[in-house]
Amino acid sequence: MKNSLETKLGLFVILAVFAAWLIIETLGSADIFSRGKHVSAQFDTVQDLKVGDRVKMAGVEIGRVEKIEIMDEKVAVTMKLKLDANVKTDSKAIIKFTGLMGQNFVNISFGAPGSPKAEDGAVLESGEQPDLSAIMAKLDAAAAGIQNLTKSFTGDKIDNLLGPLTDFIKQNSGPITATIANVKNVTSQIAAGQGTVGKLIYEDALYNTALSTVSNLQDTAISVHTAVNNISSGQGTIGKLLTDETLYRSTTASMTNLESILIKLNSGQGSVGKLVNDQDFLKNAKLSLQKLDKAADGLEDTGPLSVIGIMANQFGL
């Protein structure tokens, strides 16, 4: 009997220890006695985060929340992570929730590939997730606004809004009916292919004309392209003028000769140069013209013989 009682007591203790371990595991504190490293982050609010909540990276659990305390108007969250957790110094901690009714958890980002790993006691940068309560409050306010809007559209207000429009329709029912009939008539004519618009839509003449125009433009473009190619290859008068160097050389030689002639004229060389630059010749020419002018004045009053004598006297003969 004694052995039976001790056996039962031993089984009860074993079951109690197992149940306690299971409860601790379920609450998320089974790793109290396991080795790990501690990191922390400070938040403006932790929402409904509790000690024992999970710490995840890319959806994989890497630790648990160990302590939550208020420090200098911030909430410091200390997390115990697994030794193999690849948390880096530039990783960011954000409190998230798994759903509208889900449990909160701390999500830690990977960080940059080349950043060093966070050591025990490191303080991570934190980010704030929109508060679920604030979101629900905004949704509630939006729903209330929609409800108030629908309440404002009572029968009386709808009548006030639509009353002027109803009166306008009643007063102008005749013109509105006539306008609708005219629109119906016009659309019927267009559908039947009548009128300018109907012919443009249903007849092929416009299409044929447009096709012919496009074909002509295409032929013109081909001709222009051919002409440009001929000019580029030096064919034709314009092509030769643009590509043949003979014209350039002839023009250059002519300009050189012209420049040489002008230089000689300016320096008084040759007959023309002397005529242009010799001042004595200019004076003699002016004197001769004056004598001819006087002789012409005397011809009006004398005969032919007298004219000859006068001219002889004027020229010293």
C-alpha positions as CSV (number, residue, x, y, z in Angstrom):
1,M,0.0,0.0,0.0
2,K,2.9,2.3,0.9
3,N,4.6,1.6,-2.4
4,S,1.4,2.3,-4.3
5,L,1.0,5.7,-2.5
6,E,4.6,6.7,-3.2
7,T,4.2,5.6,-6.8
8,K,1.1,7.7,-7.3
9,L,2.7,10.7,-5.6
10,G,5.8,10.4,-7.9
11,L,3.6,10.2,-10.9
12,F,1.7,13.3,-9.7
13,V,4.9,15.3,-9.2
14,I,6.1,14.3,-12.7
15,L,2.8,15.3,-14.3
16,A,2.8,18.6,-12.3
17,V,6.3,19.5,-13.5
18,F,5.4,18.6,-17.1
19,A,2.3,20.7,-16.9
20,A,4.3,23.6,-15.4
21,W,6.8,23.3,-18.2
22,L,4.0,23.2,-20.8
23,I,2.4,26.3,-19.3
24,I,5.7,28.2,-19.3
25,E,6.3,27.2,-22.9
26,T,2.8,28.3,-23.9
27,L,3.3,31.7,-22.2
28,G,6.6,32.2,-24.0
29,S,9.0,32.0,-21.0
30,A,10.5,28.6,-21.5
31,D,13.8,30.1,-22.5
32,I,14.3,31.7,-19.1
33,F,17.0,29.2,-18.2
34,S,18.5,29.0,-21.8
35,R,21.5,30.9,-22.9
36,G,21.1,33.9,-25.2
37,K,22.0,37.6,-25.8
38,H,20.1,40.6,-24.7
39,V,19.2,43.6,-26.9
40,S,16.9,46.5,-26.2
41,A,14.9,49.2,-28.0
42,Q,13.0,52.3,-26.9
43,F,9.5,53.1,-28.1
44,D,6.9,55.9,-27.6
45,T,4.3,53.2,-26.9
46,V,4.4,49.4,-26.8
47,Q,0.6,49.2,-27.4
48,D,-0.5,45.8,-25.9
49,L,3.0,44.2,-25.9
50,K,3.6,41.9,-22.9
51,V,6.5,40.1,-21.3
52,G,6.9,36.8,-23.0
53,D,5.7,38.0,-26.4
54,R,7.7,36.7,-29.4
55,V,10.5,38.5,-31.2
56,K,10.6,37.7,-34.9
57,M,12.8,38.3,-37.9
58,A,11.2,37.8,-41.3
59,G,8.4,35.9,-39.6
60,V,10.8,33.5,-37.8
61,E,10.9,33.5,-34.0
62,I,14.4,34.5,-32.7
63,G,13.6,35.4,-29.1
64,R,11.1,36.6,-26.5
65,V,10.4,39.9,-24.7
66,E,12.0,39.7,-21.3
67,K,11.3,43.1,-19.7
68,I,9.3,46.2,-20.3
69,E,9.9,49.4,-18.3
70,I,9.4,53.2,-18.6
71,M,12.6,55.2,-19.0
72,D,12.8,59.0,-19.6
73,E,9.4,59.3,-21.3
74,K,10.1,56.2,-23.4
75,V,9.3,52.6,-23.0
76,A,12.4,50.4,-22.9
77,V,11.8,46.8,-24.2
78,T,14.5,44.3,-23.3
79,M,14.6,41.2,-25.5
80,K,16.4,37.9,-25.1
81,L,17.5,36.5,-28.4
82,K,18.9,33.2,-29.5
83,L,22.7,33.0,-29.8
84,D,22.5,32.3,-33.5
85,A,20.1,35.3,-34.2
86,N,21.6,37.3,-37.0
87,V,20.8,40.7,-35.5
88,K,23.0,43.6,-36.7
89,T,23.8,47.0,-35.2
90,D,21.7,48.8,-37.8
91,S,18.7,46.4,-37.5
92,K,15.4,48.2,-36.6
93,A,12.8,46.9,-34.1
94,I,9.1,47.6,-34.7
95,I,6.2,46.4,-32.7
96,K,3.6,44.8,-34.9
97,F,0.4,42.7,-34.5
98,T,-0.6,39.6,-36.3
99,G,-4.2,40.7,-36.9
100,L,-7.1,42.7,-35.5
101,M,-7.4,40.3,-32.6
102,G,-3.8,38.8,-32.8
103,Q,-1.0,39.0,-30.4
104,N,1.6,41.7,-30.6
105,F,5.3,40.9,-31.3
106,V,8.5,42.7,-32.0
107,N,9.8,42.5,-35.6
108,I,13.5,43.0,-36.2
109,S,14.8,43.8,-39.6
110,F,17.9,42.2,-41.2
111,G,20.0,45.4,-41.5
112,A,22.7,46.1,-44.1
113,P,24.7,43.1,-45.4
114,G,28.1,44.5,-44.3
115,S,27.0,45.7,-40.9
116,P,28.5,44.0,-37.8
117,K,26.5,41.8,-35.5
118,A,24.9,43.3,-32.4
119,E,26.6,42.3,-29.2
120,D,25.0,41.5,-25.9
121,G,23.4,44.7,-24.4
122,A,23.1,46.5,-27.8
123,V,20.4,49.2,-28.2
124,L,18.6,48.9,-31.5
125,E,16.9,51.6,-33.5
126,S,13.2,51.5,-33.2
127,G,10.3,52.3,-35.4
128,E,6.6,53.0,-34.6
129,Q,3.7,51.1,-36.0
130,P,0.3,52.8,-36.3
131,D,-1.6,52.2,-33.1
132,L,-4.5,49.8,-33.6
133,S,-6.7,51.7,-31.2
134,A,-6.1,54.9,-33.1
135,I,-6.9,53.2,-36.4
136,M,-10.1,51.8,-34.9
137,A,-11.0,55.3,-33.6
138,K,-10.5,56.8,-37.0
139,L,-12.7,54.1,-38.6
140,D,-15.3,54.7,-36.0
141,A,-15.2,58.5,-36.7
142,A,-15.4,57.8,-40.4
143,A,-18.4,55.5,-39.9
144,A,-20.1,58.2,-37.7
145,G,-19.5,60.8,-40.4
146,I,-21.0,58.6,-43.1
147,Q,-24.0,57.9,-40.8
148,N,-24.5,61.6,-40.1
149,L,-24.3,62.3,-43.9
150,T,-27.0,59.7,-44.7
151,K,-29.2,61.1,-41.9
152,S,-28.9,64.6,-43.4
153,F,-30.5,63.4,-46.6
154,T,-34.0,63.3,-45.2
155,G,-37.1,63.5,-47.4
156,D,-37.5,67.2,-46.8
157,K,-33.9,68.1,-47.7
158,I,-34.0,66.0,-50.8
159,D,-37.1,67.8,-51.9
160,N,-35.4,71.1,-51.2
161,L,-32.4,70.0,-53.4
162,L,-34.5,68.5,-56.2
163,G,-37.3,71.0,-56.1
164,P,-35.8,73.7,-58.3
165,L,-34.7,71.1,-60.8
166,T,-38.2,69.6,-60.9
167,D,-39.8,73.0,-61.4
168,F,-37.4,73.8,-64.2
169,I,-38.2,70.5,-66.0
170,K,-41.9,71.1,-65.6
171,Q,-41.7,74.7,-67.0
172,N,-39.6,73.7,-69.9
173,S,-41.0,70.3,-70.7
174,G,-42.0,71.3,-74.2
175,P,-38.6,72.6,-75.3
176,I,-36.9,69.7,-73.6
177,T,-39.1,67.2,-75.4
178,A,-38.5,69.0,-78.8
179,T,-34.7,69.0,-78.1
180,I,-34.8,65.2,-77.4
181,A,-36.8,64.7,-80.6
182,N,-34.4,66.7,-82.6
183,V,-31.4,64.8,-81.2
184,K,-33.2,61.5,-82.0
185,N,-33.9,62.7,-85.5
186,V,-30.2,63.8,-86.0
187,T,-28.9,60.5,-84.7
188,S,-31.3,58.6,-86.9
189,Q,-30.1,60.5,-90.0
190,I,-26.5,59.8,-89.1
191,A,-27.3,56.2,-88.6
192,A,-28.9,56.1,-92.0
193,G,-25.8,57.7,-93.6
194,Q,-27.6,61.0,-94.4
195,G,-26.0,64.4,-94.1
196,T,-22.3,65.3,-94.0
197,V,-21.6,63.5,-90.8
198,G,-23.4,60.4,-91.9
199,K,-21.6,60.3,-95.2
200,L,-18.3,60.8,-93.5
201,I,-19.0,57.8,-91.2
202,Y,-20.7,55.4,-93.7
203,E,-19.4,56.3,-97.2
204,D,-16.0,55.2,-98.5
205,A,-15.3,58.4,-100.4
206,L,-13.5,60.0,-97.5
207,Y,-11.6,56.8,-96.9
208,N,-10.5,56.6,-100.5
209,T,-9.6,60.3,-100.6
210,A,-7.5,59.9,-97.4
211,L,-5.9,56.8,-98.8
212,S,-5.0,58.5,-102.0
213,T,-3.6,61.5,-100.2
214,V,-1.5,59.3,-98.0
215,S,-0.3,57.4,-101.1
216,N,0.6,60.7,-102.8
217,L,2.5,61.8,-99.7
218,Q,4.3,58.5,-99.6
219,D,5.3,58.8,-103.3
220,T,6.4,62.4,-102.7
221,A,8.5,61.3,-99.7
222,I,10.1,58.6,-101.8
223,S,10.9,61.1,-104.6
224,V,12.4,63.5,-102.1
225,H,14.5,60.7,-100.6
226,T,15.7,59.7,-104.0
227,A,16.6,63.3,-104.9
228,V,18.5,63.7,-101.6
229,N,20.4,60.5,-102.3
230,N,21.2,61.7,-105.8
231,I,22.4,65.1,-104.5
232,S,24.5,63.3,-101.8
233,S,26.1,61.1,-104.5
234,G,26.9,64.1,-106.7
235,Q,24.4,63.5,-109.4
236,G,22.6,66.4,-111.2
237,T,23.4,70.1,-111.2
238,I,22.9,70.6,-107.5
239,G,24.8,67.5,-106.6
240,K,27.8,68.6,-108.7
241,L,27.6,72.1,-107.2
242,L,27.6,70.7,-103.7
243,T,30.1,67.8,-104.1
244,D,32.4,68.7,-107.1
245,E,35.5,70.7,-106.0
246,T,36.0,72.1,-109.5
247,L,33.5,74.9,-108.9
248,Y,35.2,75.7,-105.6
249,R,38.6,75.8,-107.2
250,S,37.4,78.0,-110.1
251,T,35.7,80.4,-107.7
252,T,38.8,80.6,-105.6
253,A,41.0,81.3,-108.6
254,S,38.6,84.0,-109.8
255,M,38.6,85.7,-106.4
256,T,42.4,85.6,-106.4
257,N,42.6,87.2,-109.8
258,L,40.0,89.8,-108.9
259,E,42.0,90.6,-105.8
260,S,45.2,91.0,-107.8
261,I,43.4,93.4,-110.3
262,L,42.0,95.5,-107.5
263,I,45.4,95.7,-105.8
264,K,46.9,97.0,-109.2
265,L,44.1,99.5,-109.6
266,N,44.6,100.8,-106.1
267,S,48.4,101.1,-106.7
268,G,47.9,103.0,-110.0
269,Q,49.2,100.3,-112.3
270,G,48.0,99.9,-115.9
271,S,45.8,102.3,-117.9
272,V,42.8,101.9,-115.7
273,G,44.9,102.3,-112.6
274,K,46.3,105.5,-113.9
275,L,42.9,106.8,-115.0
276,V,41.7,106.2,-111.4
277,N,44.6,107.4,-109.4
278,D,46.4,110.1,-111.6
279,Q,45.3,113.5,-110.4
280,D,46.9,115.4,-113.4
281,F,44.8,113.4,-115.8
282,L,41.7,114.3,-113.7
283,K,42.6,118.0,-113.8
284,N,43.1,117.9,-117.6
285,A,39.9,116.1,-118.1
286,K,38.0,118.7,-116.0
287,L,39.7,121.6,-118.0
288,S,38.8,120.0,-121.3
289,L,35.2,119.6,-120.2
290,Q,35.0,123.2,-119.2
291,K,36.4,124.3,-122.6
292,L,33.8,122.1,-124.4
293,D,31.1,123.7,-122.3
294,K,32.2,127.2,-123.4
295,A,32.4,126.1,-127.0
296,A,29.0,124.7,-126.9
297,D,27.6,128.0,-125.5
298,G,29.2,129.9,-128.5
299,L,27.8,127.6,-131.1
300,E,24.3,128.9,-130.6
301,D,25.2,132.4,-132.1
302,T,27.7,131.6,-134.9
303,G,27.9,129.8,-138.2
304,P,29.8,126.7,-139.1
305,L,33.0,128.6,-140.1
306,S,32.9,130.7,-137.0
307,V,32.4,127.6,-134.9
308,I,35.6,126.1,-136.4
309,G,37.5,129.3,-135.6
310,I,36.2,129.5,-132.1
311,M,37.1,125.9,-131.5
312,A,40.6,126.5,-132.9
313,N,41.0,129.5,-130.6
314,Q,39.8,127.6,-127.6
315,F,42.2,124.7,-128.1
316,G,45.1,127.1,-129.1
317,L,45.3,126.0,-132.7
